[in-house]
């Protein structure tokens, strides 16, 4: 397993994980449904919705196989597929300067992305402070439709 810890500026309440040459444009992908599931997709891009419009902690793990289910430890868990034709994954806030964004070299192919969201109900009254945190686990796997494995509670929205 390779693991990376980041702090990303979640401008517009989102950050991206994408194949390097993908456009990263999710402007048309954020609907009521995708906002509720906290994840939107576009070709070569997965957008992760956050509960704060601030810097958020993110852990990215590249795995050789599907991890064990630990959804009981998280508020919300959703999976999607990501095609990485270039072999270079970029992780960035949507308004980050793209050339400076983190890149991870990996084998080209299709990956499953499991996004886990924690402490979503810890926001301060003004929404600027909180202990919310995000984990992305990626492993080689056939493409799937987006699926929610655990839906956040109403109190966390």
N, C-alpha and C positions, 0 to 999 in steps of 0.2 A: 504494500500500500504506500502511496505517496500522499502526503497531506500538506496543505497550505493554509495558513491563517492570515486573513486579510481584514482590513477595515475599509469599507467602501462607502462613498458618499451616495446615498440612495435618493438622489434628486428625483423629484416627481414620484417618490415612494417606490422606486424600483432599481434593480441592477440587472445586468445581462451576463449570461454565459453563452458563448457562441463560437462557431467555426470562424477562424480569422478573416476570411474574405467575405463573410456574410455582412449584410448591411446593418443588422442590429435594429432595424426600424420596426418597432412594435406599435406604432401610433394607432393603426387600425385594428390591432389585435386585442386591445383592452376594452372589453365589453363588460356588462354586468356579470355575466357568467365567469369570465376569466378573472375579474376582480374578486369575486366571491371565492374562487379556488386559489387565489393568490399566485397564479401562474398563467402566462400567455406564451404562445409560440408563433414563430414565423420561420421561413426556411433558414436552417442553419443557426437559429437563435432560440434561446429559452429566456423569457423574462420572469424575474422573481419579484413579486410585489412585497413591499415591506410595510410595517405599520408606522414607521417614522420616516420623515423627510430629512434625515441626518446621517452621520456616519454610523454604520452598523457593522457588527462583527460577523464575519463569514468564514466558515471552514469549508475547504474543498478537499475531497478525498477521491483519488483515483484508485480503483479496486480492480482486481482480476476477475471477480465474480460477484454475483448478487450478495449484498450483505444480509445478515440476520435482521429480522423485523424488530425494531426497537421503538415502534410508533407510540407505545405507552408512555415513553419518556418525552414526547413532543406534543405541542398543541395542535399542529396541523402537518400533514405529510401528503405530498402529491408527487406523481411520477410523470415523466414525459420522455420523449426520445430526442436525441441531438445527433445529426449527421455531421461528422468532422472529416470532411474530404481532404482538407489541407494537412491534417496532423498537428495543427496548432489551435489550441483552445485559448480564447481571450475571455477574461473576467473583468468587468468594468461597470461603473455607474453609468447611467445613460447619458450624462453630460461630461463624463471624464474625457480628457485629451487622449484619444485612442492610441497614438503611438507610445504613450507612457503606460498603458494598461498592462496588467500582468498577463503573461503568456505561459502556457504549459504545453510542452511537446508531448505528443502521444501517437500511437499508431492510428493511421486513418481508419475510419469505419463508423458504424452506428453505435451510439452509447445510450444507455438508460441514465437518466438524471433523476435521482430521488432528492427532492427538496424537503427538508425538515425545518419547521419553524418553532422556536421556543420562546417562552415568557412573553407572549403577545399581549397579555393583559397587565403589564407592568409599567405602562406609560404614565408619565406625569400629567397633570391637568392640562398643561399647554402642549403636550404631545412631543416635546423636544428631548426629554430624558426617558430612559427605560433600559431594561435588561433584555430586550428582545435580541435574539440571535438566530443565525441561519446556518444550516449545513447542507452542502451539496455533495452527494455521493454519485460517482460515475463509474460505470463498468460496461464492457462490451456486451451488447444484447440486441436482439432483433427489434425493429421499430414497433411501437405500440401507440394507440391513441392515449391522450392524456387521461390519467385516472387519479382520483382522490382516494388515498388510502385511509386518511383520518381527517375529518372536517373539524375545523376550529369551532369552539363553542361561541354562542351569541355574545357572551360577556367579553370575549377577546376581540370583537370586531370594532 
